[in-house]
Amino acid sequence: MCLWNIHGAAITKLKTHEHLLDLFQHVDVVALTKTHHFLGDTFSVLPGFCCFDVARPVTPQGVVRKNSGGIAVLVRETWANSTIVWKTTKDGTRIWLRLGNAFQRPLFLCIVYATPQGLPYADNSLFEHICQKVGEAMNLGGVLLAGDFNARIGTNTNFIDYSQLADVLLVPQAIEDTLPNDMLERQNRDTVTAGWHHEFLDLCRTIGLFILNGHILGDISGEYTCLSNKGFSIVDYFLTTADQ
């Protein structure tokens, strides 16, 4: 699976990008955020994929906010028959898919685009809503979240570190066994905290989600996910539960 914030770029441009096309041939799910397409648009897809999408909103006056929302998830055709849309949001910032037959348990995949904190149309309760839906999905199957969360969390841990309380609680072995050793340390090239970092970390700690960035093969060093004229940062993440 791969995730890409395309900032409103037309899918036709992606089809002519040789590097991306080569990458897409090696994955079964391509998630695109900030597509900027509208409700009712025919979203052109890559050959061999089917599209599941949520469009950015239109106000009752017919005015569309520019540079906002829109998500498209391209699922390889061999998986499409066992994939359904589980949940969507009216603001075009989240879509949940249920992927079935390829797994022992259904996998609930949520693609997120969090509007930058401070903008007038940012949803301050977004992370609370995500937490609620993750709880529902965990009762039904596995959970994987991916997206642009607009949260720079620096080197903060995404879990409550009980090891520092071992001597006080007098149960060091139990605390040592709380988390797998390979989940205790996460690499991250971005040391800055900004945006929704408090809310993002609260989400992870409240419901037991682990950040895959900087933890798994392919991104052991925690590479930057956003490279722009303003600098480099990590705002895009993959999250799952410890048992996945």
DODREN-764363 format. One record per atom (N, C-alpha, C, O, CB): residue in one letter; z, y, x. Coordinates in steps of 0.02 Angstrom, whole numbers, padded with zeros to 5 digits, always signed. Atoms other than C-alpha are relative to their C-alpha. Glycine has a CB too. Layout:
N
AZYX/...
//
This chain:
244
M+00000-00060+00042/M+00000+00000+00000/M+00000+00062+00043/M+00031+00063+00097/M+00060+00000-00047/C-00002-00063-00035/C-00032+00178+00056/C+00008+00056-00051/C-00008+00049-00110/C-00064+00011+00043/L-00015-00058+00042/L+00016+00348-00012/L-00031+00061+00032/L-00028+00070+00093/L+00077+00010-00009/W+00035-00058-00027/W-00081+00510+00005/W+00007+00059-00048/W-00010+00053-00106/W-00074-00016+00012/N-00001-00063+00038/N-00048+00688-00056/N-00066+00035+00015/N-00077+00060+00070/N+00062+00046+00020/I+00068-00024-00014/I-00227+00747-00077/I-00010+00074-00017/I-00064+00101-00008/I-00050-00041-00039/H+00003-00072+00012/H-00187+00927-00131/H-00062+00020-00040/H-00094+00070-00025/H+00001+00037+00066/G+00055-00018+00044/G-00320+00927-00266/G-00069-00017+00027/G-00119+00003-00004/G+00004+00071-00014/A+00065+00018-00027/A-00459+00857-00157/A-00036-00047-00048/A-00004-00092-00077/A+00007-00032+00070/A+00039+00044+00044/A-00597+00775-00258/A-00005-00070+00030/A-00009-00078+00090/A-00070+00029-00012/I+00005+00069-00023/I-00605+00586-00249/I-00066-00012+00036/I-00071-00057+00078/I+00007-00048-00059/T+00064+00008-00033/T-00786+00606-00197/T+00005+00015+00075/T-00031-00014+00116/T-00053+00045-00032/K-00010-00015-00070/K-00726+00683-00033/K+00033-00059+00036/K+00017-00073+00094/K+00042+00063+00008/L-00033+00057-00030/L-00613+00534-00001/L-00050-00057+00013/L-00043-00094+00062/L+00057-00025-00044/K+00048+00054-00007/K-00760+00417-00025/K-00046+00009+00060/K-00078-00038+00082/K-00042-00005-00063/T+00042-00012-00058/T-00850+00499+00121/T+00040+00004+00065/T+00013+00018+00118/T-00039+00065-00010/H-00044-00002-00059/H-00701+00493+00240/H+00006-00070+00028/H+00041-00112+00000/H+00070+00030-00018/E+00005+00068-00026/E-00734+00342+00350/E+00068-00030+00017/E+00080-00089+00003/E-00044-00001+00061/H-00065+00026-00020/H-00557+00326+00417/H+00041-00022-00061/H+00072-00075-00061/H+00039+00052+00040/L-00037+00018+00060/L-00480+00327+00243/L-00030-00060-00035/L+00006-00104-00059/L+00002+00060-00048/L+00033+00056+00032/L-00609+00208+00173/L+00018-00065+00036/L+00028-00117+00004/L-00075+00010+00000/D-00019+00060-00038/D-00569+00085+00312/D+00072-00019-00015/D+00087-00078-00023/D-00009+00012+00076/L-00070+00014+00016/L-00383+00102+00277/L+00006-00030-00070/L+00044-00078-00079/L+00041+00064+00004/F-00005+00023+00069/F-00408+00076+00090/F-00022-00073-00007/F+00001-00108-00052/F-00042+00044-00045/Q+00024+00069+00003/Q-00498-00088+00123/Q+00054-00050+00019/Q+00046-00110+00007/Q-00060-00009+00044/H-00052+00045-00024/H-00338-00160+00197/H+00063+00004-00044/H+00114-00026-00026/H+00018+00017+00072/V-00058-00005+00045/V-00220-00117+00053/V-00021-00017-00071/V-00080-00016-00087/V+00031+00072+00003/D+00014+00018+00070/D-00206-00169-00129/D+00018+00056-00048/D-00004+00055-00106/D+00038-00062-00018/V-00020-00056+00043/V-00128-00009-00197/V-00008+00065+00039/V+00018+00071+00095/V+00073-00009-00025/V+00008-00067-00030/V-00179+00171-00157/V+00030+00050-00049/V+00006+00058-00105/V-00076+00016+00015/A-00033-00050+00043/A-00063+00305-00228/A-00020+00069+00023/A-00013+00086+00082/A+00077-00009+00001/L+00022-00068-00015/L-00129+00483-00236/L+00041+00049-00041/L+00044+00043-00103/L-00076+00009-00014/T-00039-00051+00036/T-00017+00631-00280/T-00035+00067+00005/T-00079+00078+00048/T+00072+00004+00029/K+00031-00066+00006/K-00063+00810-00325/K-00076-00005-00007/K-00114+00027+00030/K+00017+00043+00060/T+00071+00009+00013/T-00231+00756-00392/T-00030+00060-00036/T-00090+00073-00031/T-00012-00063-00040/H+00022-00060+00037/H-00241+00913-00502/H-00051-00016-00053/H-00089+00028-00074/H-00028+00051+00048/H+00046+00014+00054/H-00342+00820-00632/H+00036+00012-00067/H+00097+00015-00069/H-00027-00072+00004/F-00027-00018+00065/F-00318+00856-00817/F-00001-00059-00048/F-00036-00108-00038/F-00039+00058-00029/L-00001+00050+00052/L-00278+00753-00970/L-00070-00006-00031/L-00099+00044-00052/L+00052+00016-00054/G+00067+00010+00028/G-00441+00676-01030/G-00054-00003+00053/G-00110-00023+00039/G-00016+00054-00048/D+00049+00005-00054/D-00527+00687-00860/D-00016-00073+00014/D+00027-00117+00008/D+00027+00034+00064/T+00019+00065-00025/T-00623+00536-00802/T+00011+00000+00075/T-00027+00030+00112/T-00073-00018-00019/F-00017+00000-00071/F-00543+00501-00634/F-00042-00052+00036/F-00032-00112+00027/F+00076-00013+00011/S+00044+00045-00037/S-00675+00427-00522/S+00042-00042+00049/S+00087-00015+00081/S-00055+00039+00039/V-00041+00043-00041/V-00607+00278-00426/V-00041-00031+00057/V-00103-00028+00057/V+00031-00056-00042/L+00032+00033-00056/L-00644+00186-00266/L-00028-00068-00023/L+00001-00099-00068/L+00049-00010+00058/P+00028+00065+00019/P-00755+00030-00279/P+00051-00055+00011/P+00084-00058+00063/P-00064-00014+00040/G-00047+00056-00005/G-00651-00125-00312/G+00070+00014-00024/G+00114-00029-00020/G+00003-00023+00071/F-00067-00019+00024/F-00502-00030-00385/F-00004+00021-00073/F-00056+00043-00097/F+00029+00057+00043/C-00009-00028+00066/C-00440+00013-00559/C+00051+00056+00004/C+00095+00055+00047/C+00021-00055-00052/C-00042-00060-00004/C-00352+00177-00596/C+00051+00003-00056/C+00035-00008-00114/C-00044+00062-00001/F-00054-00015+00047/F-00185+00210-00680/F+00024+00070+00018/F+00042+00082+00076/F+00059-00054+00003/D-00014-00069-00019/D-00145+00394-00692/D+00042+00037-00051/D+00048+00016-00109/D-00065+00037+00011/V-00034-00047+00044/V-00041+00534-00765/V-00025+00069+00020/V-00026+00086+00080/V+00079-00006+00006/A+00032-00064-00015/A-00117+00707-00780/A+00051+00057+00000/A+00105+00051-00029/A-00054+00015-00051/R-00042-00059+00001/R-00041+00878-00748/R-00002+00032-00069/R-00050+00023-00106/R-00022+00050+00055/P-00007-00025+00069/P+00015+00972-00903/P-00041+00062-00015/P-00061+00099+00029/P+00072+00015-00014/V+00031-00060+00027/V-00069+01103-01009/V+00050+00031-00049/V+00079-00004-00090/V-00069-00015-00035/T-00048-00033+00045/T+00040+01232-01098/T-00029+00005-00070/T-00089-00003-00079/T+00018+00071+00027/P+00026-00008+00068/P+00027+01259-01287/P-00054+00054-00006/P-00096+00050-00050/P+00056+00016-00047/Q+00051-00053+00001/Q-00076+01415-01249/Q-00064-00021+00035/Q-00112+00017+00038/Q+00028+00062+00033/G+00060+00024-00034/G-00200+01308-01153/G-00005+00021+00072/G-00057+00012+00104/G-00060+00024-00036/V+00000-00022-00070/V-00150+01378-00984/V+00024-00058+00044/V+00074-00090+00028/V+00045+00063+00010/V-00018+00053-00046/V-00144+01254-00841/V+00028+00031+00063/V-00002+00077+00092/V-00060-00045+00016/R-00027-00024-00063/R-00031+01285-00692/R-00043-00027+00057/R-00057-00087+00061/R+00074-00021+00009/K+00040+00020-00057/K-00136+01282-00535/K+00045-00033+00053/K+00105-00019+00057/K-00038+00060+00030/N-00035+00031-00056/N-00087+01174-00387/N+00063-00036-00022/N+00115-00031+00011/N+00017+00051+00052/S-00060+00036+00023/S+00032+01065-00487/S-00019-00068-00027/S-00069-00076-00062/S+00036+00041-00052/G+00001+00065+00032/G+00053+00883-00529/G-00063-00041+00005/G-00110-00026+00041/G+00015+00010-00068/G+00055+00047+00002/G-00063+00741-00564/G+00009-00056+00049/G+00016-00045+00109/G-00065+00035+00013/I-00008+00059-00043/I-00045+00564-00497/I-00051-00052-00022/I-00062-00063-00082/I+00073-00029-00005/A+00044+00056+00013/A-00171+00423-00484/A+00019-00058+00045/A+00028-00050+00105/A-00075+00020+00011/V-00015+00061-00038/V-00130+00246-00431/V-00059-00047-00007/V-00074-00071-00061/V+00067-00034-00025/L+00058+00044-00001/L-00279+00141-00381/L+00022-00070+00019/L+00048-00080+00075/L-00055+00027+00048/V-00023+00069-00010/V-00243-00045-00397/V-00061-00045+00007/V-00108-00041-00033/V+00045-00023-00058/R+00057+00044-00011/R-00360-00176-00329/R-00013-00043-00063/R+00034-00064-00096/R+00012-00046+00061/E+00020+00033+00062/E-00456-00263-00468/E+00033-00068-00009/E+00046-00088-00066/E-00074-00007-00002/T-00031+00066+00006/T-00379-00433-00428/T+00071+00004-00025/T+00098-00046-00050/T-00001-00035+00068/W-00068-00010+00025/W-00209-00361-00474/W+00002+00035-00067/W+00052+00033-00102/W+00040+00040+00050/A+00000-00046+00057/A-00262-00249-00617/A+00019-00035-00066/A+00052-00004-00108/A-00067+00032-00007/N-00014+00035+00063/N-00250-00381-00755/N+00074-00011-00011/N+00096-00018-00068/N-00036-00066-00002/S-00072+00011+00007/S-00065-00405-00720/S+00040+00065+00011/S+00101+00063+00021/S+00024-00053+00049/T-00033-00065-00010/T-00027-00218-00702/T-00004+00041-00064/T-00057+00047-00094/T-00033+00038+00058/I-00001-00044+00059/I+00027-00105-00844/I+00039+00063+00017/I+00080+00064+00062/I+00031-00036-00062/V-00040-00061-00006/V+00093+00072-00859/V+00064-00011-00038/V+00063-00024-00098/V-00039+00063-00027/W-00066+00011+00031/W+00279+00056-00894/W+00029+00066-00027/W+00051+00068-00084/W+00049-00030+00051/K-00026-00065+00020/K+00333+00240-00901/K-00044+00055+00031/K-00071+00046+00086/K+00075+00008+00020/T+00031-00060-00030/T+00253+00411-00875/T+00041+00061-00022/T+00085+00055-00066/T-00075+00008-00022/T-00034-00061+00019/T+00315+00590-00885/T-00052+00052-00021/T-00108+00053+00003/T+00044+00027+00058/K+00046-00050+00027/K+00238+00736-00979/K-00020+00052+00051/K-00072+00083+00045/K+00032+00033-00060/D+00015-00052-00049/D+00245+00850-00828/D-00046-00024+00056/D-00061+00013+00102/D+00064+00027+00030/G+00048+00025-00049/G+00130+00738-00726/G+00029-00011+00069/G-00008-00009+00118/G-00058+00046+00005/T-00032+00007-00065/T+00257+00709-00587/T+00023-00071+00015/T+00044-00085+00071/T+00058+00046+00005/R-00022+00069-00012/R+00298+00524-00609/R-00040-00049-00043/R-00058-00035-00101/R+00077-00007-00014/I+00029+00055+00037/I+00216+00362-00660/I+00031-00065+00025/I+00038-00076+00085/I-00078-00001+00007/W-00028+00065-00015/W+00294+00189-00668/W-00052-00054-00019/W-00079-00053-00074/W+00067-00012-00038/L+00043+00058+00014/L+00187+00032-00655/L+00041-00064+00005/L+00087-00070+00046/L-00060-00002+00048/R-00029+00068-00005/R+00239-00148-00687/R-00054-00046+00026/R-00104-00059-00008/R+00028-00024-00070/L+00047+00046-00031/L+00149-00267-00570/L+00029-00070-00007/L+00085-00083+00013/L-00014+00018+00075/G-00028+00064+00019/G+00165-00446-00625/G-00013-00061+00042/G+00029-00080+00082/G-00022-00015-00064/N+00011+00069-00021/N+00082-00607-00569/N+00004-00013+00074/N+00012-00071+00095/N-00065-00022-00024/A+00000+00011-00072/A+00081-00580-00381/A+00070-00011+00029/A+00077-00026+00088/A-00032+00058+00035/F-00068+00004-00024/F+00271-00588-00370/F+00040-00049-00042/F+00023-00062-00099/F+00033+00069+00000/Q-00045+00044+00037/Q+00411-00707-00419/Q+00033+00038-00057/Q+00042+00011-00112/Q+00053-00030+00046/R-00026-00045+00052/R+00488-00562-00515/R-00047+00059-00007/R-00080+00077+00042/R+00073+00024+00018/P+00042-00060+00007/P+00394-00413-00587/P+00023+00054+00049/P+00082+00061+00062/P+00001+00027-00072/L-00016-00057-00043/L+00385-00265-00469/L-00014+00064-00038/L-00069+00074-00064/L-00041-00003+00067/F+00008-00064+00033/F+00414-00094-00543/F-00010+00053+00053/F+00034+00069+00092/F+00062+00016-00044/L+00021-00049-00049/L+00323+00036-00441/L+00000+00069-00031/L-00033+00081-00081/L-00069-00017+00029/C-00002-00069+00024/C+00362+00220-00465/C-00030+00046+00053/C-00008+00047+00110/C+00073+00022-00017/I+00029-00050-00044/I+00252+00355-00388/I+00024+00068-00023/I+00021+00085-00082/I-00079-00004+00000/V-00034-00063+00016/V+00335+00526-00379/V-00033+00058+00036/V-00053+00053+00094/V+00075-00004+00019/Y+00013-00064-00033/Y+00284+00704-00345/Y+00053+00049-00024/Y+00053+00069-00082/Y-00072+00026-00014/A-00053-00047+00016/A+00435+00821-00341/A-00025+00071+00015/A-00039+00087+00073/A+00065-00016+00038/T+00019-00070-00010/T+00387+01003-00366/T+00050+00033+00047/T+00110+00022+00040/T-00004+00038-00068/P-00047-00030-00048/P+00460+01105-00222/P+00057+00037-00033/P+00049+00072-00083/P-00038+00049+00045/Q-00060-00032+00026/Q+00636+01165-00253/Q-00008+00076+00001/Q-00034+00105+00049/Q+00062-00021+00040/G+00003-00073+00003/G+00648+01346-00309/G-00058+00028-00040/G-00056+00085-00061/G-00002+00027+00068/L+00055-00023+00041/L+00483+01357-00401/L+00022+00003-00073/L+00063-00038-00094/L-00062-00045+00009/P-00024-00009+00069/P+00503+01416-00582/P-00010-00060-00045/P+00028-00069-00093/P-00035+00058-00031/Y+00012+00058+00043/Y+00432+01255-00655/Y+00026-00065+00032/Y+00007-00119+00010/Y-00073-00006-00015/A-00030+00059-00031/A+00530+01136-00540/A+00051-00030-00049/A+00087+00007-00083/A+00034+00018+00068/D-00047+00035+00045/D+00631+01006-00636/D+00063-00016+00039/D+00065-00060+00081/D-00032-00066-00028/N-00063+00009-00035/N+00810+01018-00577/N+00035-00065-00017/N+00081-00086+00019/N+00047+00058-00015/S-00030+00064+00019/S+00855+00856-00666/S-00044-00059+00017/S-00031-00115-00005/S+00015+00000-00075/L+00047+00053-00017/L+00711+00755-00592/L+00034-00060+00031/L+00019-00117+00011/L-00053+00027+00047/F-00031+00056-00035/F+00820+00649-00479/F+00048-00038-00044/F+00058-00099-00036/F+00036+00024+00063/E-00042+00034+00049/E+00942+00611-00619/E-00042-00046-00044/E-00022-00102-00059/E+00039+00051-00043/H+00045+00041+00041/H+00797+00549-00725/H-00026-00060+00039/H-00030-00115+00012/H-00059+00043-00026/I+00023+00056-00041/I+00731+00443-00582/I+00055-00052+00006/I+00042-00112+00000/I-00022+00024+00070/C-00057+00045-00007/C+00904+00368-00557/C+00009-00043-00062/C+00021-00103-00058/C+00065+00039+00014/Q-00008+00037+00063/Q+00914+00319-00740/Q-00054-00053-00007/Q-00038-00110-00026/Q-00004+00049-00059/K+00055+00048+00008/K+00743+00235-00741/K+00004-00055+00053/K-00013-00113+00038/K-00068+00036+00005/V-00008+00051-00051/V+00777+00145-00577/V+00051-00052-00023/V+00042-00112-00014/V+00022+00031+00068/G-00051+00046+00026/G+00934+00071-00656/G-00029-00047-00052/G-00013-00106-00052/G+00057+00039-00030/E+00032+00042+00050/E+00830+00008-00803/E-00045-00051+00033/E-00045-00110+00015/E-00039+00043-00050/A+00048+00045-00033/A+00697-00065-00689/A+00034-00055+00040/A+00009-00111+00043/A-00046+00040+00045/M-00036+00050-00040/M+00823-00154-00578/M+00024-00058-00042/M+00032-00113-00016/M+00059+00032+00036/N-00021+00054+00045/N+00879-00255-00729/N-00058-00045-00020/N-00047-00099-00048/N+00033+00028-00062/L+00059+00037+00022/L+00701-00315-00756/L-00039-00031+00058/L-00078-00078+00047/L-00045+00045-00039/G+00039+00026-00057/G+00632-00346-00581/G+00015+00040+00063/G+00065+00074+00068/G-00074+00002-00015/G-00007-00038-00062/G+00608-00274-00408/G-00022+00072-00010/G-00057+00088-00058/G-00041-00032+00055/V+00014-00072+00005/V+00593-00087-00377/V-00027+00026+00066/V+00000+00011+00119/V+00063+00039-00021/L+00027-00035-00058/L+00486+00014-00257/L-00019+00070-00022/L-00057+00079-00070/L-00062-00038+00030/L+00018-00069+00014/L+00476+00203-00258/L-00039+00028+00060/L-00024+00011+00117/L+00063+00043-00013/A+00038-00031-00053/A+00350+00304-00159/A-00024+00068-00025/A-00039+00076-00084/A-00060-00044+00022/G+00026-00064+00021/G+00297+00484-00160/G+00019+00057+00045/G+00052+00049+00096/G+00022+00015-00069/D-00017-00063-00033/D+00312+00663-00103/D+00061+00028-00036/D+00055+00056-00090/D-00060+00051+00000/F-00062-00021+00031/F+00494+00704-00139/F+00019+00071+00020/F+00070+00098-00003/F+00056-00048+00020/N-00016-00067-00024/N+00489+00874-00052/N+00073+00007+00021/N+00107+00055+00002/N-00017+00052-00054/A-00068+00001-00025/A+00653+00830+00032/A-00001-00016+00074/A-00026-00069+00094/A+00043-00052-00039/R-00007+00013-00072/R+00685+00845+00218/R+00073-00017+00012/R+00116+00027+00005/R-00024+00062+00044/I-00069+00022-00004/I+00841+00744+00253/I+00026-00006+00071/I+00083-00028+00082/I+00007-00067-00035/G-00023+00003-00069/G+00848+00754+00441/G+00022-00069+00020/G-00012-00118+00006/G+00056+00049+00011/T-00026+00064-00024/T+00953+00616+00519/T+00056-00026-00045/T+00091-00073-00026/T+00025+00007+00071/N-00052+00024+00046/N+01069+00595+00369/N-00014-00071-00022/N-00072-00091-00030/N+00005+00046-00061/T+00008+00068+00024/T+01100+00417+00314/T-00010+00000-00076/T+00015+00044-00111/T+00061-00042+00020/N+00013+00005+00072/N+01042+00361+00143/N+00049-00047-00035/N+00037-00069-00091/N-00071-00023-00012/F-00051+00042+00030/F+01197+00256+00112/F+00068+00028+00020/F+00074+00067+00068/F-00007-00074+00022/I-00069-00021-00017/I+01385+00285+00113/I+00024-00044+00056/I+00027-00105+00049/I+00047-00005-00062/D-00021+00038-00059/D+01448+00233+00284/D+00075-00014-00004/D+00116+00027+00015/D-00018+00038+00065/Y-00070+00018+00007/Y+01609+00141+00246/Y+00031-00023+00066/Y+00092-00031+00070/Y+00007-00054-00051/S-00027+00027-00063/S+01626+00081+00426/S+00052+00046+00030/S+00098+00024+00065/S-00055-00011+00050/Q-00049-00047-00027/Q+01721+00240+00470/Q+00069-00007-00032/Q+00118+00019-00006/Q-00026+00071-00008/L-00064+00010+00035/L+01856+00188+00345/L+00029-00069+00013/L+00079-00088-00018/L-00010+00011-00074/A-00021+00069-00010/A+01876+00012+00414/A+00074-00005+00018/A+00110-00046-00011/A-00042-00031+00055/D-00070+00004-00021/D+02042+00043+00500/D+00048+00020-00055/D+00103-00007-00061/D+00012+00043+00062/V-00043-00024+00054/V+02112+00135+00351/V+00006-00052-00055/V+00061-00065-00081/V-00027+00066-00030/L+00000+00049+00054/L+02061+00003+00225/L+00022-00069+00022/L+00038-00112-00019/L-00069-00004-00030/L-00023+00064-00029/L+02107-00140+00342/L-00043-00059-00020/L-00019-00116-00024/L+00072-00013-00020/V+00046+00054+00015/V+01954-00240+00294/V-00064+00009+00040/V-00118+00014+00011/V-00016-00003-00077/P+00059-00014-00042/P+01837-00215+00442/P-00057-00049-00009/P-00115-00030-00007/P+00019+00003+00071/Q+00053+00050+00005/Q+01743-00379+00419/Q-00039+00010-00064/Q-00101+00004-00065/Q+00029-00070+00003/A+00034-00011+00064/A+01705-00344+00237/A-00046+00060+00003/A-00101+00059-00023/A+00051+00009-00057/I+00040-00060-00007/I+01642-00171+00281/I-00060-00013+00045/I-00115+00012+00032/I+00041+00058+00027/E+00055+00016-00046/E+01537-00239+00424/E-00055-00038-00036/E-00114-00032-00019/E+00026-00041+00059/D+00049+00040+00036/D+01453-00357+00302/D-00031+00037-00059/D-00073+00010-00094/D+00032-00063-00025/T+00024-00037+00057/T+01418-00220+00175/T-00075+00010+00002/T-00108+00005-00049/T+00035+00067-00004/L+00071-00013-00008/L+01245-00182+00244/L-00029-00043+00055/L+00005-00057+00104/L-00013+00074+00014/P+00033+00036-00054/P+01120-00282+00345/P-00004+00043+00063/P-00012+00104+00058/P-00071-00022-00021/N+00000-00039-00062/N+01123-00231+00528/N-00063+00041+00008/N-00060+00097+00034/N+00007-00047+00059/D+00062-00036-00011/D+00941-00180+00526/D-00009+00058-00049/D-00059+00095-00045/D-00059-00047-00006/M+00004-00056+00046/M+00975-00057+00385/M+00047+00057+00019/M+00047+00109-00012/M+00015-00023-00071/L-00052-00049-00017/L+01114+00038+00472/L-00027+00061+00036/L+00001+00115+00029/L+00052-00032+00041/E+00026-00056-00039/E+01008+00148+00584/E-00073+00014-00017/E-00114-00032-00017/E+00008-00015+00076/R+00068-00020+00019/R+00853+00244+00533/R-00025+00052+00049/R+00009+00101+00064/R-00002+00027-00072/Q+00031-00048-00045/Q+00736+00334+00652/Q-00035+00054-00041/Q-00063+00040-00094/Q-00050-00036+00049/N+00031-00055+00036/N+00671+00504+00600/N-00017+00056+00048/N+00027+00085+00080/N+00048+00026-00056/R+00021-00053-00046/R+00569+00629+00701/R+00017+00070-00028/R+00023+00117+00011/R-00075-00005+00013/D-00015-00064+00031/D+00609+00768+00577/D+00076+00008-00006/D+00108-00030-00043/D-00034+00005-00071/T-00072-00009+00000/T+00786+00832+00608/T+00024+00056-00047/T+00084+00071-00050/T+00024+00015+00071/V-00016-00056+00043/V+00780+00974+00481/V+00021-00026-00069/V-00005-00076-00093/V-00061+00048-00007/T-00017+00013+00070/T+00865+00970+00310/T-00023+00059-00043/T-00008+00116-00026/T+00077-00013-00009/A+00026-00053+00043/A+00782+01067+00170/A-00023-00030-00066/A-00027-00091-00073/A-00059+00039+00034/G+00026+00022+00063/G+00717+01058-00007/G+00051-00039-00041/G+00110-00020-00045/G-00061-00043+00011/W-00043+00040+00043/W+00789+00924-00122/W+00042-00050+00039/W+00056-00104+00013/W-00042-00036-00052/H-00032+00051-00042/H+00883+00838+00020/H+00066-00025-00030/H+00080-00085-00026/H+00013+00028+00069/H-00063+00022+00030/H+01052+00834-00069/H-00013-00048-00059/H+00017-00101-00063/H+00042+00060-00025/E+00015+00040+00058/E+00978+00766-00230/E-00031-00067+00019/E-00016-00119-00010/E-00047+00038-00047/F+00033+00061-00023/F+00870+00639-00138/F+00050-00049+00028/F+00049-00108+00012/F-00054+00017+00053/L-00050+00044-00030/L+01015+00570-00037/L+00049-00025-00053/L+00071-00083-00049/L+00038+00037+00055/D-00044+00022+00054/D+01126+00565-00192/D-00033-00057-00039/D+00001-00105-00059/D+00017+00059-00047/L+00036+00052+00035/L+00992+00461-00278/L+00006-00066+00038/L+00023-00118+00008/L-00074+00019-00009/C-00003+00061-00040/C+00988+00336-00135/C+00070-00030+00001/C+00078-00091-00008/C-00022+00015+00072/R-00069+00024-00006/R+01177+00324-00119/R+00028-00024-00066/R+00068-00071-00068/R+00044+00054+00029/T-00027+00017+00065/T+01212+00315-00305/T-00022-00069-00023/T+00018-00107-00050/T-00020+00051-00051/I+00027+00061+00029/I+01100+00169-00346/I-00019-00052+00052/I-00044-00106+00036/I-00061+00017-00041/G+00010+00049-00053/G+01084+00083-00177/G-00073-00008+00021/G-00096-00064+00030/G+00025-00066-00022/L+00069+00003-00024/L+00907+00128-00123/L-00002+00012+00075/L+00036+00053+00101/L-00044+00051-00037/F+00007-00007-00072/F+00854+00112+00058/F-00068+00031+00017/F-00119+00014-00013/F+00008-00068+00034/I+00061-00033-00024/I+00726+00221+00146/I-00035-00047+00049/I-00006-00069+00098/I+00016+00068+00033/L+00038+00044-00045/L+00590+00115+00226/L-00028+00038+00060/L-00038+00008+00113/L-00056-00033-00038/N+00023-00040-00057/N+00527+00258+00336/N+00049-00007+00058/N+00109+00001+00049/N-00008+00075-00020/G-00043+00006-00058/G+00592+00230+00511/G+00041-00063+00004/G+00086-00069+00045/G+00046+00058+00003/H-00039+00062+00004/H+00656+00057+00467/H-00042-00063+00009/H-00016-00115+00027/H+00036-00004-00065/I+00041+00060+00004/I+00508-00061+00459/I-00059+00004+00047/I-00077+00058+00071/I-00024-00012-00072/L+00060+00002-00042/L+00359-00117+00562/L-00054+00045-00030/L-00066+00045-00090/L-00025-00072+00008/G+00050-00048+00022/G+00223+00013+00553/G+00026+00071+00002/G-00013+00118+00005/G-00024-00017-00069/D-00030-00067-00004/D+00345+00158+00556/D+00070-00005+00030/D+00117+00025+00004/D+00002+00033-00070/I-00065+00009-00031/I+00487+00107+00672/I+00029+00066+00025/I+00090+00076+00024/I-00006-00048+00059/S-00024-00063-00029/S+00497+00282+00747/S+00010+00055-00052/S+00032+00110-00034/S-00047+00024+00053/G-00008-00051+00051/G+00499+00376+00581/G-00046+00059+00010/G-00024+00115+00022/G+00072+00024-00001/E+00050-00050-00016/E+00338+00473+00603/E-00004+00054-00055/E+00017+00043-00112/E-00068-00032+00010/Y+00010-00054+00048/Y+00296+00639+00518/Y-00049-00024-00054/Y-00096-00061-00040/Y-00027+00064+00036/T+00045+00017+00056/T+00214+00622+00348/T-00040+00060-00024/T-00090+00052-00059/T+00039-00029-00057/C+00035-00061+00020/C+00160+00803+00323/C-00017+00041+00062/C+00028+00063+00098/C+00043+00042-00050/L+00023-00040-00057/L+00056+00893+00455/L-00042+00057-00027/L-00095+00046-00058/L-00041-00044+00051/S+00035-00058+00027/S+00001+01069+00412/S+00004+00058+00050/S+00034+00052+00103/S+00029+00021-00068/N-00002-00060-00042/N-00025+01242+00486/N+00071+00028+00006/N+00085+00065+00053/N-00047+00053-00027/K-00069-00024-00002/K+00158+01276+00447/K+00045-00043+00044/K+00102-00025+00057/K+00028+00003-00070/G-00039+00044-00042/G+00217+01132+00555/G+00000-00072-00025/G-00037-00089-00071/G+00071+00025+00006/F-00005+00071+00017/F+00264+00948+00543/F+00066-00013-00036/F+00117+00018-00021/F-00007-00044+00063/S-00061+00017+00036/S+00390+00870+00424/S-00006-00069-00030/S-00060-00100-00029/S+00014+00052-00055/I-00001+00063+00038/I+00442+00713+00331/I+00026+00015-00069/I+00085+00031-00078/I+00044-00054+00036/V-00019-00012+00070/V+00443+00736+00143/V-00023-00057-00045/V-00006-00059-00104/V-00029+00066-00025/D+00027+00056+00037/D+00355+00576+00088/D+00037-00063+00020/D+00046-00076+00079/D-00077-00008+00012/Y-00042+00057-00015/Y+00456+00417+00074/Y-00019-00061-00042/Y-00048-00055-00095/Y+00073+00017-00011/F+00001+00062+00037/F+00454+00235+00022/F+00073-00023-00005/F+00109-00024+00044/F-00045-00055+00036/L-00069+00020+00013/L+00616+00173-00057/L+00001-00067-00036/L-00043-00080-00077/L+00038+00054-00040/T-00008+00062+00037/T+00674+00002-00115/T+00073-00020+00004/T+00114+00013+00035/T-00045-00055+00029/T-00068+00026-00002/T+00832-00100-00142/T+00007-00049+00059/T-00043-00074+00085/T+00017-00034-00067/A-00013+00040-00060/A+00913-00201-00003/A-00024-00072-00007/A-00037-00106+00043/A+00074+00000+00016/D+00017+00070+00010/D+00866-00368-00083/D-00075-00011-00004/D-00097-00068-00014/D+00033-00025-00063/Q+00073+00008+00004/Q+00678-00334-00083/Q-00029-00027+00065/Q-00089-00036+00070/Q-00034+00066-00019/
//
